[in-house]
């Protein structure tokens, strides 16, 4: 069973995603690259908050260069959570010099989507939803939005469930049996 948890900043997506897996054992793939706490204390504190929130029984794999995420998804039988794909894509783009259509970014995206599609064990992926914001004013911002939007769409197609967190509330977009259906209103004009 694979679940893609989408949401905006501070939507509660990480906490919701963590709650989908057992507290006694899971593999947590942390995609944030470590920073010098004196250079960016706020970012370092955000990373530390995530570390403290993880259950003691979880193993953490820090994917500091973006190369291990697909491998862990593909090879680890324990439940896996990847948090989060926005920072993973940012790191890939950093490594590619923010070049448009970088082969390394496309290859990493393909490897991850394939690993998710082929995985049989429990998997939860966390990502920012970038399709609801304004058009970024910079080339790098548009590049990020395009790459993450493409990754999210490809993952949504292969995941069993997709949920969007809005104001801390999960809104199901896709369930294992297919997209969430809506019931048309009866008697309205």
Secondary structure, 3 states (H helix, E strand, C coil): CEEEEEECCCCCHHHHHHCCCCCCCEEEEECCCCCCCCCCHHHHHHHHHHHHHCCCCEEEEECCCCCCHHHHHHHCCCCEEEECHHHHHHHHHHHCCCCCCCHHHHHHHHHHHHHHHHCCCCEEEEEECCCCCCCCCCHHHHHHHHHHHHHHHHHHHHCCEEEEEECCEEEEEEECCEECCCCCCCCCC
